[in-house]
Amino acid sequence: MERGLLLAMCCLMSACWQVISETQDNEDIRVLHPWRQQEKMFGRMQRFKRAWVIPTISVSENMKILPFQVVQIKSDKQYQSSVIYSIKGPGVDEEPKGFFTINKTTGIVYLNAMLDREKIDRFKLRAFALDSDGAPLEEPTDLEIVVLDQNDNRPVFSQLLFRGYVLENAIPGTLVMRVIATDADDANTDNAQLKYSITQQDSPDMFSINQDTGEIRTVQVGLDREMVGSYNLTVQVADMMGDGLSSTASAVISIGDLNDNAPLFTQEEFVMDVPEQSSGVDVGRVSVTDRDLRGSPNWMVKYAIISGDPQGAFSIRTDSQTNEGILSLVKPLDHETNAIHNLTVFAENEVPLLPSVPRTSRSQARIKVIVKNVNEPPVFSENPMMVRVKERIDPGSVIADFTAKDPDISLSQEIRYSLVSDPANWLLVDAQSGQIGTRYSMERKSPFLERGWYTALITASDNAVPPLSSTGTLSVEVIELNDHAPVLWQHTQELCSSPHHGHGILLSATDEDMPPQSHPFHFQLDQAFIALTLNWSISEVNGTHAMLELLSEVDEGVYTLPLLVSDSGDPPLAQLHMLNVSVCRCDVAGICSGSAAALFSSGAGISLSALIIILSSVALLLVLSMLLLLFRCTTSNKAQKGLLSDSEDDVRDNIFNYNEQGGGEEDQDAYDMNRLRNPAMAVPPSPRFKPPIRRDAPYSQTLPRYPRRPSDRPSDISDFIQDGLQAADSDPSVPPYDTALIYDYEGEGSVAGTLSSILSSEDDIDQDYDYLEEWGPRFRRLADMYGNQ
């Protein structure tokens, strides 16, 4: 540390004495006269134009004695008049501010804050000399202050843990890894001159480090992964050429594996057994040992059968987890033919063994396989068996002979057959012979078919103890029959009379059969009508659609075209359809604008049902028009309108005439309209002071004995109606006829709310009166009135 401080002080003093200094007023501070330039010319002093050039000034970082006098600047004109000095730039009036100030009278520049070279290594300022009036005395010049470095930063490794890798048996000098460190101090000084070293390692003299580059290399032979798998090192870096500040880090060196160990069998001979006629089963396992890295290619073993299996009945594979060899049976064995098989297997690694490693006989072993005699299940001669039948085949038909044989020839065993799976219950199997027949007819459209195939499972069992069985698969392809002709979807269409307007008619057909007995369909006009082919054409769009178009302009009307649609079955089926085409005149946009007269202009005619519908509609329209005219005439003769005198659309009389609810034919005076129009009118006295007779009830029943007089004010008519309604509901002497219609009020001018009949609207709820709006403005009011109830 003391050496570093001494070096920094020396650098500071050397830089300070590089500038031109003077001693003034017994002060130890550099005084710069940047405006003085003297040069001898012709043996005498010659004055030239001055240039204010100041040498670089050096200041050490981390200076704690503040403020510190950095330099003093003077102008030659200071003795002629007063001079005001100033400086500007970063560290003064620019960020970072507050580092430097100047005495404007003496020109002394002060350092006011501690410097950090790692943040800012130099300051470039501008110095000014002004007179008392602020006018410049000299041209401004640059003042550069360089921050000198101190060893105040430790070297730092790029990471705390370095990982290296080297193969075992590596020769000395093999590069393993490199450690890297950095120092924030000035790289041009000893403060950042780094040296590396190894301070600790597990096994001495195995690795070395280059003190300048940080490269770690092997020192000697003897690296063996099987002995030591990794090494731990502690590395150090120090500045000041290794004598300054230092830091440490860890380095872990992993030793890579080489295939220097051969696999060795744990036994010389392995004994296994397997039942005869077995295949695709594992017979047994053989094991080896290998010292190389577990899980690596140097450890993984490949097994091979080198003798004893001329038929290729066995195979051997490696278990990747345990490295064991698994012997499997590929082909079935027969105990009667060969009861014992002697195999020789060889083991080697996936990676070739190093040439320097000696070979050993323990890499080979013998396997003795004993074939056990067991009862064998029956074997189907053809499995799976595939047959083809036509749909709707007759029940009881034989479709296949699904038989099996018993491989145990020496045993006289009987085989019986049975159905295991028959989803649709279509099949029958003969238990003795294995003959397959049909129980029911097979349907192509059955949900038990998958892509036209029906699958059943049949079991063949012997009579051994215990019995053995095998299962055979019977796949039946149900062939589609072409027993349905295609059907045309459209029978009535519209078409423009001119082929240049609108579009053709898109025809489509369907067929109950399934492909290939159905589409593609073929559309054509009946050739018996040759005249049709002159004006009409059919072009196929796809397998199920065709386009009907006009070749030339025809008259408006209805044309019946005989259209023949055939399928693609074997043999194909066809059906003749009568297509009614209504030809009409179209506008430019292709929209039909023909009239009813066009229907009769064509020789094709019109059906009787359509004619009856048209005539009935015209007659109904005439009747409704006459009723509307009669209604208008009746309402125009009313002299007084009472509360409804301001309304020209009073339809209350219409309600009385066409929607009367009450006592039926006996009720001739359902209500008095004059009483409703004139509430102030007195109630006529009943003869002999008897209550008035109720018209909507039988003659033997009467209304309540004290009828209430209507209110004089129209605003109270709502209460009047409610009271009357309540009186009618509470009268037990008569059936519950709808009394509310007596006070029913529809139209404008009523201050009371509109009352609808309690039960009379139930019959009209489902009625649709919107069609009245199409009959004209006279019927629109009826549509609004009845449609909104």
CORLINNOR-V516185 format. One line per field, one symbol per residue. ss: DSSP state (A for helix, B for strand, O for the rest). psi: psi as a letter, one per 20 degrees, with the letter a starting at -180 (. if undefined). A space follows every 50 residues. Layout:
BEGIN
ss=???
psi=???
END
This chain:
BEGIN
ss=OAAAAAAAAAAAAAAAOOOOOOOBOOBOOOBBBOOOOBBBBOOBBBBOOO OOOOOOBBBBOOOOOOOBBBBBBBOAAAAOOOOBBBBBBBOOOBOOOOOB BBOOOOOBBBBOOOOOOOOOOBBBBBBBBBOOOOOBOOOOBBBBBBBBOO OOOOOBBOOOBBBBBBBOOOOOOOBBBBOOBBOOOOOOOAAAOOBBBBBB BOOOOOBBBOOOOOBBBBOOOOOOOOOOOBBBBBBBBBOOOOOOOBBBBB BBBBBBOOOOOOOBBOOOBBBBBBBOOOOOBBBBBBOBBOOOOOOOOOOO BBBBBBBOOOOOOBBBBBOOOOOOBBBBBOOOOOOOOOOBBBBBBBBBBO OOOOOOOOOOAAABBBBBBBBBOOOOOBBBOOOOBBBBBBOOOOOOOBBB BOOBBBOOOOOOOOOBBBBBBOOOOOBBBOOOOOBBBBOOOOOOOOOOOB OOBBBBBBBBBOOOOOOOBBBBBBBBBBBOOOOOOOBBOOOBBBBBOOOO OOOOBBBBBBOOOOOOOOOOOBBBBOOOOOOAAAABBBBBOOOOBBBBBB OOOOOOBBBBBBBBBBOOOOOOOBBBBBBBBBBBOBOOOOOBOOOOAAAA AOOOOOOAAAAAAAAAAAAAAAAAAAAAAAAAAAAAOOOOOAAAOOOOOO OAAAAAAAOOOOOAAAOOOOOOAAAAAOOOOOOOOOAAAOOOBOOOOOOO OBOOOOOOOOOOOAAAAAAAAAAAAAAAAOOOOOOOOOAAAAAOOOOOOO OOOOOOOOOOOAAAOOOOOAAAAAAOAAAAAAAAAAAOO
psi=ghhgghghhggghghhjiroqqppkkpmqpopniipoqpppkjrppprpq pnopqppppqrkpioqqpogqpqqqhjhihrpppqqqqapifjqpprjhq rpoighjppqpiqpqohhgpiqporpqqoqahjjpphrpqrqopoppqqq mjpqqpqhqhpqprpqqqkqqqjppgrpqpqqpirpijrihjoqpqqohp qgoqkhqrpphgijpprqhrrjoohhgphqqpqoqqpqalkijbqrqqrq ppoppqqqmjpqqpqiqhppprqqqqjqqkqpgaqqqrqpirppirhihp qpqqoirjmhikiqqprpohgijqpopqogqqqphhgohppoqpqqpqrh pqqqhipqqqiijqrqpoppoqprpqqqpphooqpprpqqqkqpqiqpiq onrrqpinhipnqppqqqpgpngjlhqppohgijpprpgrqpphjqiiqo kjpppqppppqrkroqqqrqpqpoooooppqnjpqqppgqiprqqqhpii qarapoqqrrphrqqjjdqqqppqqpihnhhhihiqqpppgahiqrppqp hrprqqappopopppqakrnqqqqppqoooooprpqahijppkrrhhhhi iqihaqqhghhggghhhgghhgghggggggghhghiipgqicikhipikp khhhhhhilppcjbhinhngrohhhhhnhipqppqqpkkqqqpphjrqhi qrrqhnqppqqhphhjhghgghghghhhhjoiiqrmqnihihjppqarip iqqppqqgihihijgjqojhihhiirhhihhhghghhi.
END
